[in-house]
Amino acid sequence: MKVMALRSPIGLDTMQMEERPDPGSPGPGEIRVALHGSTLNNHDLGVAAGRRQVADGLIPLADGAGIVEAVGTDVTDFAVGDSVVSCFFPDWQDGAPRIGDFSRTPGDGFDGFAQEYVVRPATAFTLAPKSYDAVEAASITTAGLTAWRALVVDGKMTAGSSVLLLGTGGVSIWALQIAKMIGATVAITSSSDEKLERARALGADHVLNYRAVPEWGKAIRDWTGGLGVDHVVEVGGPSTMAQSAEAVRIGGHVAMIGGLAGYKGGLPVLTMMMKQARAQGLIVGSRRQQQDFIRAIDANGLRPVIDRRFPLERLADAFRYETSGGHFGKIGVEW
Ligand SMILES: NC(=O)c1ccc[n+]([C@@H]2O[C@H](COP(=O)([O-])OP(=O)(O)OC[C@H]3O[C@@H](n4cnc5c(N)ncnc54)[C@H](OP(=O)(O)O)[C@@H]3O)[C@@H](O)[C@H]2O)c1
């Protein structure tokens, strides 16, 4: 079968398609999945560009979706022909988080989903949303579930809440769709006026160009009548955190998710203290949370925004496109 492999010295120019042995039939508790799609995340880019220490020959991509081809004995959750999507933490089924690294994340600690077939424990997948294709389903594994956990699981967001989203990447656009589904008012920032118009078309109530308005924290607070927002989905890191702390309301919630602008710099401890705001770090979520999210998707007919799709053999170009920052929502890879 065909796989895309990272080869030393790992980088976008050295990844290559290879033939590897077929994984065969599933054993007890396992399923065999014919994979057809994935989506790219910042984490995958870090792996593929050689910024993380991974094994020579590693198959990248944390997100994977496809069709069940065979089920082993003791598998009750799935049948042949089911559309399924992978879990970011295949060992975290439910309950409180216990994992603080990527050693058991596909496409980092071990082989990911840039390949034609896998045989894995059934518990490493969930059913995909009804009517999603493989690329759409794959966008749930990392970006979608992260946005869901930030707003719904950790944030306990309710209708009428106010939310601030930073930029128009995969996590933020999923968060925009989830927040509107629940009935929140949403402000979103971008470096591009054209992307802000697209966000408006998806339901954003207030848009702001963070390049044109460097003090966007106060501008967002002003938009809420001086109160501040209930939730911030913080994907920028320390260099945006000061503005996010300005934007959040007293007693509000900041989901600390990423470092698009780097991880160097201090945190606005005094502002967060005076605001008595809750900063909650998180990494994606559990399999149970993914199942809850997919139930909400099916009930509400939500569909992810897939900006562009690349064939698997052009994975390096897909990552180059991600590096350019030209995308809005998710970048898909399909085969
Ligand atoms: N903790 C977790 O579980 C988790 C899960 C997923 C992702 N992450 C992290 O979250 C971050 C976002 O991930 P993603 O997949 O959504 O990334 P992405 O799709 O690559 O997002 C790229 C977009 O982010 C925006 N951006 C870049 N720098 C910005 C800044 N200084 N301020 C505001 N927006 C900025 C830009 O939007 P515009 O073009 O509109 O300006 C850019 O197009 C990354 O750091 C990623 O590693 C964490």
The ligand as a Gaussian input file, in Angstrom:
#p B3LYP/6-31G(d) Opt

LIG

0 1
 N       -4.191000      22.929000      22.283000
 C       -4.762000      22.232000      21.315000
 O       -5.419000      21.239000      21.537000
 C       -4.631000      22.695000      19.903000
 C       -5.379000      22.101000      18.898000
 C       -5.312000      22.614000      17.593000
 C       -4.476000      23.678000      17.346000
 N       -3.728000      24.197000      18.353000
 C       -2.894000      25.366000      18.133000
 O       -3.779000      26.448000      17.941000
 C       -3.213000      27.347000      17.004000
 C       -4.185000      27.509000      15.841000
 O       -4.270000      26.295000      15.148000
 P       -5.005000      26.226000      13.764000
 O       -4.947000      24.817000      13.318000
 O       -6.309000      26.912000      13.844000
 O       -3.989000      27.085000      12.873000
 P       -4.119000      27.591000      11.403000
 O       -5.305000      27.028000      10.725000
 O       -2.806000      27.377000      10.738000
 O       -4.355000      29.170000      11.611000
 C       -3.704000      30.078000      10.806000
 C       -4.341000      31.440000      10.962000
 O       -4.128000      31.957000      12.258000
 C       -4.182000      33.358000      12.201000
 N       -3.081000      33.984000      12.920000
 C       -1.759000      33.853000      12.723000
 N       -1.096000      34.659000      13.568000
 C       -2.019000      35.321000      14.287000
 C       -1.964000      36.314000      15.302000
 N       -0.814000      36.802000      15.724000
 N       -3.137000      36.753000      15.814000
 C       -4.311000      36.275000      15.383000
 N       -4.421000      35.344000      14.415000
 C       -3.287000      34.893000      13.887000
 C       -4.144000      33.757000      10.741000
 O       -5.473000      34.157000      10.413000
 P       -5.748000      35.371000       9.430000
 O       -5.184000      34.940000       8.114000
 O       -7.219000      35.492000       9.451000
 O       -5.059000      36.571000       9.995000
 C       -3.746000      32.474000      10.051000
 O       -4.259000      32.356000       8.757000
 C       -1.852000      26.769000      16.627000
 O       -0.863000      27.347000      17.456000
 C       -2.000000      25.299000      16.933000
 O       -0.782000      24.674000      17.194000
 C       -3.790000      23.726000      19.601000

